[in-house]
Amino acid sequence: MNEFLAGLGVPAEAANIYLVMVGRPARSAGEVAKASGVPKTTVYRRLEELITVGLVEERIEEHKRLYRSTPPEMLELLVVKRKQQAEESAAQLPYVLNLMAPVASQDPETKVLFYRGRDGIQQMNWNVLKTKGEMCGFTFRAWEEIVGEKYALDFLAEFSERGFKGREIYSDEYLRSREGRRDPNPKWPNWQSRYIDPKILTITHQMDIYNDVVAIYNWHKGEVFGVEIYNHKVADMHKQIFNVLWRLAG
């Protein structure tokens, strides 16, 4: 439920308050605070947010303000609105990108971007769809464990539709991470994979190389973060290193 409400733009704290109100009679803000464990001063702010999106309604009885959740059908309306907003944003995106193009072109040749958390890794991964030609890289573990199964399927569909080509080098850690998965050996169109002996190379993190970008991801047994380096010399050298190791892999 929390994930569903988050997808509708409801903050976690507000979602928790809403969930303790569902199916309950109207209550005061103090009673809601006690039931949810959220401080009363914060509850007022969160209730206003829930009222704004239509999940909670307020009424006054005998000089008291009472709050209760609206019928569950309101969730359907929120989903419809969210879908309409997404469609409108998608329609406006080409125009927005066109407006931003002159600004983006002013960036210096070299830049380094830092990302944190699952959303950051997903964003980095989606940036790979900007590939012109071929992308290559080193595969550390099954990426579904950080980006999620649904995102992985969406990315694969987009990657396939755009007809990109890719090459990867993987090793034992990747094979171990795929054991017991629903799809232990996924096949991608226009994709080549080679195994490399850990004695030749120990792969300790994910790396994608495309265009003039080197993207480094880390998420296993540690902090979840990623770094993108935009520099054609750095990218060219890593492509050369990859090709040397590609010939050594089997």
N, C-alpha and C positions, 0 to 999 in steps of 0.2 A: 504493500500500500504506500509506504514512504517513497519508494522508487517511482511508482505510478504518479503520485502527487507532485514529486519533484519534476517529472516530465511535463507537468502542466504549469510549472513555474511557481509552485507553492513551496516556500522555504521549509526546511526540516522541522524547525521549532513550531511553525504554524501548522504543519501537517500533524505533528503529535497532538496539538491542542484539538484540531478538528477530529482526530480519531477517537479521542476520549469523549467527544460530544455526540458522535453519531448514535442515533437511536435513543438518546437520553432526553429527559424533559428539559425545559428551559432552565438555565442556571445563571447565577450572578458571576461576575468576573472573578470574585474571590473563590467561589466554589470551583470554577474552571481551573484556577491556579492550583488549588489543593489537589484536584484530580489529576492534573497533568504534571505537577512538579515544577512548573515554570513560574518564576517570580511574578507577583501580581502586577508590578509596574510594566513588565514585559508583555504580560497577557493582554493588556489593553491594546498595545500596538499591534500584536499579532491578530487579535480579534478584528481590528479595523481592516487588516489585510485580507482576512477571510471574508469579511462583509463585502469588500471591494470586488472580489472575484466571484461572489455569489454563493459561497459555501456555508455561510453563517448569516442568520438574520437577527436583528435586535428589536426588542420591544420593551415598552415601559409599563409596569404594573405597580400601582400603589407607590409611586415615586421611586421605584427600583428599576434599574436596567437589567434586563435578562437576555440571555443569548442561547440560541439553539441552532443546531445544524439544519440546513435546508434538505429537502428530499434528495435521495441519491441520484435522481434523474439530472440534477444540476451538473453532475460530473460529465454526463454525455454532452451537455451544452458546452462545457469547457473544452472538451476534446474537439468538438466541431470548430470552436473559435480558434483553438491552437492550430488546427489543420488549415483553416482559412488564412491565418497569419503567416504560416509557413509557405503557403502557396503564393501569397502576395510578396513575401520576401524573395522567393525564388524568381518571381517574375521581374522584380526590381534589380536583382543581382547584376545582370549584364550592364545595366545603366550605371550602377554604383561603381563597378569595377572600371568602367570606362572613365568615370570622373576621377577615380583615384590613380589611374595609370600615370598621369604626369607627375604626381607626388611620389609614387613608387620609384619612378625612373631617377629621382634625385638621390636615392640611397647610394652610399659609397660602394665600391666594388666588393669590399670585405665587410661582413657583419657576422656576429655570433648571437644566436637566440637560445635562451634557456627555458625549458619547460618542466613543470612539476605535475605529479599525479596522473591518474588514468586519463583524464580529459586531455592533458598535455601530450601524452603518448599518442592518443587517438588523432590529435591535431597534426602532430609530426607525421604520422603514418599517412594521413589524408594528403599531406603536402607532396607525398611521393607521386600522386596522380598528376603532378605537373611535369613528370618525366617527358623529355623529348628524345625519343629513340629508345635506349636501353638503360635499365637500372641494374645494379649488381650489389652484392653485399654478403655479409656474414650472418648466418642465422644461429642464434644462441639457444632459444627455447621456443616452444609452441606459443605463438603470439596471442592466441585466444585467451590465455590465462590472464592477460592484462587488458586487452581491448574488448573482450567479451565475444561470445559466439555470434550474436546477431550482427555486431559491427563487422566482424570478420567476413560474414556472408555478404553484407552490403558492399564492403570494400572489394571483395573478389568479383562481384557482379560488375562494379564500375570499372575495375582494372581490365576485365575481360572485354567489356563493351568498347573500351578505348583502344584495344588491340596492342597494349604495351608488350615489350619483351623484357625478360628478366633472367638473371642467373644468380644462384646462391651457392655458398659453400657452408656445409653444416658438419657437425661432429657428434660425439657420443652424448653430450648433454642434451642436444635436440632430440635424439632418438629416445632417451629416457623420459623426456617431458611429454612425448606423444603416446607413451604406453597407456593403454586403457581408455584412450579417447575414442569418441564415436567415429571419428575419421582419422585413424592413425597415420595414414599416408596420403594426404590430399594431393590431387593432381590439378595443376593450374595450366591453362592454355598459354602457349608461347613462353613457357617457363622451364629452365634447365637447373638441375640440382646435382651437386657432386659432394661426396663424402671425403673428408680429410682426416687423416690419422692424427690424434692429439699429440703424438710425438713430433709431428711437423708443425702443428699450430694448435694452441689451446684457445678456443673461442670462449671468452668470458663475458661478452655483451653483444647486443645486436648492432649491426651497422649497415646502413643503406647508403649507396653512392649513386647519385644521379645528377644530370646537368652539371652545375658547378657547386653541388652541395654534398657535404659529408654529414650524415645524420647518425648520431650515436644514442642508443637507448639502453637504459638499465632499469630493471624492475624486480629481479629475483633476489630474495634474501637480503634486502637492503632498501635504501631510499629509492622511490620511484621518480626518475628524472630523465630528461633527454636534452641533447645539445645539437643544434644545427650550425654548421660552419659553412658560410657562403664565401668561397674563394676558389677561383678556377685552378690555381696552382696546387692548392691542397687537394682538391678533388682529382685532378689529373694524376698526382702521385699515388693516391690511394687506388685509383683505377689500375695503375701499373702494378702495384703490389698485389691487387686482387688477381690480375691476369697471370702473374707468376705463380701464385698459389693455386689458381685454377688448373694450370698445367700439371701441378704436382698432385692434385686431388684425383680420385678415381671414381 
